[in-house]
Amino acid sequence: MPLADSIRLVSRVAILSGRVPRSPSTAWERFWAGIAEGTLPEDVLWEGDPRSEATEHVARGIDHLDTSLPVVDVGCGSGWLSAALAGAFPRVLGLDASAAAVDLAGRHHGEPGRIDFLTADATDPETSERLHGQLGDANAVVRGVLHVLTPAKQRALAAGLRTLVGTRGRVYLVETNVPGNGLGYLRALGASGESIPAPLAQAIRTLPQPGHFGPAERARAFPEEQWRLETEGSTALALALPADGSHLRVPAYWAVASAR
């Protein structure tokens, strides 16, 4: 792409992101409140094809996790994956730091005692200790969370998950892992100096900048002396792009790990 277009794109992104709250928790709370209230009218960028994607995640859960244990959907958002996991696990707890997300998920997918939702910070060690006391050993599904956290928060989340899974549970994680820099990622999603697709623009305008999460990031967050890598692989996640109803798929990484 011409340099001039790159400069225009950088400028557009800078303008869009200029009012994103410095506090990630504030940004996410406002985002999910806007989705629930309709003040953010565009589709949620990362919910491109939840039905087929959920089928893939549930199949991996059946293959690699102990389905007699409860499962915690970490960073559950609107709750679509929590609802799907209920088809394979006896109890599902959707966990999110955003109260607005938990309220939205509960209204659409809650089934008390079977699919429950809780507002809590999964990077806080007290959260994992409390949940392990209530659930015992549990599985954890982490979809699209680690790539939006700082390395320090990634390590904090992994430490909490180690408490949560105990000796019988496992962690299944799946994260976007698009190669290259942020500008290349935006171009892969259809952005240019002339225009940015509406769901992407909505995310840029409201949320912290994401990164990517692959094998190297997983090894740093889930160190070998604390975690056993059971299996890993590549996949693709569907985004709510473009506007014609088809789904752009971006590279992603998945892994299953157990605590040592």
N, C-alpha and C positions, 0 to 999 in steps of 0.2 A: 504494500500500500504506500502511496506517496507520503512523504514526510508531512506535508501540509494537512492531510487528512488525519494523521496520527495526532498532530498538535490540536486540531479541532476536537478530536475525540477526548483527549486528555482534559481539555478545557471544559467540555460538556460534563464529564464525570466530576470534575472538581466543583462545578456549580451545583450539580445534583446532590453531591454528598456533603455540601457545606453545612447543612443543618442537622446532620446525623448526631444524636446525643453522644457525648464522650463516654458515657456509661453504657456498656453493652446491655446490661440488664434493663435500663430505661428504654433503650432502643427497641429491644425485643418486646417489652411490655406494650409500648406504643404501637408497634407493628401489629401484634395480634389483636389488640383492641380495635385498631383500624379495620382489620379484616372482619372481625366479628360485627362491627357497627356499620360496615359498608362505606366508611370514609376512605378506605383504600380499595378501589373498585377492581383492580386488575387481579388476574389469577395469581395464586402463590407460585412463585417461579419454580420451586423444586417439587411441586405436586403435578407433574406433567401427565403421568399415566399410573395413578396409584393402584388400580386394580391389578394390572399385569405385574407391576413391580412387587406388590404385596405377595403375589403367588410365588415369585422367585425367592423372596426373603423367608416366607413360611417353609418352603421346601428345604432351604438350607438349615432352617431351625430344626426341622424334623430329622434331617440327616446328621447334624452335628451337636445338637443340644439334648439334654435329658428332658424329655417332654412330660415327665411326671412332676417336674418342678415348676413353680411360678416363674413368670418372666416379667422383667421391668423394661419398659420401652422408654429409654432415656432421651429426653428432648422430644417428647411426643408430639408437640405442636398441636395440630387440629385433631389428632387421634386416629387418623385413618389406618396407620399401621398397627396400633394397639388393637383395634377392632379385628383386623385380619389375624393377628396372632392368637386371638381367643379361639380360633378354630383348631389350634394345635396344642394349646397349653391350658391347664386347669384354672389358672388365674392370671390375669394381666393387670399390671399397675403401670399406667402412663404417668411419667414424671416430667415436669417442665418447670423452669424457673419463672415462667410468665404465668401469672394468675389468669390473665385474659385468655391465654391458650388453653389452660386447664378448664376454664369455664366453658369455652367453645367445644372442647373435646367431650366434656361431660354431657353437655346438652345433646350432642349428636350421636355419641357412641357409648355413653355410660350404662352399665348394667351392674348395680351394686352387688358386690361379692364375687363378680365374675370379671368385669372390666371397670376398674376404678381409676380415678385420676387424682393426682396430688401435686400441689405447688411446693417445690423444694429445689434447692441448689445441689445438684449431684456432685459438684466439686467440693462441697463442704463435708468433712469427715463425719460430722454428727449425723448427716442425712443417711449415709450408708450404714452407720452403726445402728441407727434407729430402725431402718428398714430390715436389716438382717435380724434384728431382735424380733420383728413382727413376722417376717416371712421365712426365716431360716435361709439356708442356701438357695439361691435363685439364679436364673439365667438373666443376662442383660443384653438387650439389643440396642445398638447405638448407630443410628442412621443419620448422616448429615449433621453431626454435632462437632466432632473433633476438628474439622477443617475450618471452623469459625472461631476456635479458641486459640489463645496464645499458647506457646509451648509450656509455660508454667501451669496454665489451667489444664492443658492436656494431661500433664503428669498428675495433677491433683485429681482429675476425673478418674484416671487409671488407678490411683491409690484407693479411691473410694470404691471402685468396682471390685477391687481385690477383696475388700471386706465383704461386699455384697454377695459375690459368687461363692465364697467359702471353698470347700473342698469338692463339691459336687457340681456346682454351676459353671457355666462358661460365658464368655463375652463373644457376641457376634457383632462385628462392626462393618459398616460399609460407608465409604466416603468418596466424594468427588476427588479425582486425581488427574486434573488436566495439566499436561506438560506446558512449559513455557512461562512467560511472565503474565502479569495481570492484563496488559493490553492485548496480548494474543488471545487470552481467555475471552475477553469482551468481544473481540472480532469473531471468535468461534461461535458466539451466541447471536451474531447478526448485527452487532453494533458497528457504527462508523461515525465519522465526523459529521455526517449529515443527519443521522437518526439513530435512536436506540430503541429497541422493541419495548413496548409499554410495561410488561411484567418485569423486565430487567431494569428499566428505569425506576420503577417503583421500589425495587429492592435496593438499588444504589442510593436512592433518596432517603431511605428509612433505616438501613441496617449497616452494621460494621462491615468492613471489607473482608471477604473470605480469603482463605489460602487454599492449599491442596494438602492431601494426606495420603501418603503411599507407604510402601514398605519401610523406607528410611525413617519417616515420622513415627510409624508404629513401633519400630525398634527403640526409638528414643523415649516414647511415652510409656511403652510396656516393656521394660528391660528384661533381658533373658534371665537374669538371676531371680526375677520375681514372677515371670510369666512363661508359660510353655506355649509356643505357637503350634496349634493343632493342624491348621490348614489355612491356605490363603489363595487368592485368585483375582482375576480382573473381571469387570463387568461394565455396564453402562447404565446411567440413570437418566430418565426422561425428564425434560424440562417443559414448562408450559409455553413453549415457543415452537414454531411461529404461530401467528394468529389464525391460520387456516385450520387449526385443529390437529394437524400432524404434530409429532413430538420429536424435537431435537434431542439426541442422546449424547451425553458427554462421558468420557472415560471415568471409571471409578475403580476403587480398590476395596476388596473385602477380606476379612480374616476372622478366624475363630481362635480364641486363646483361653487357657485355663490358668489358674493361679498355682504357683509352686508353694 
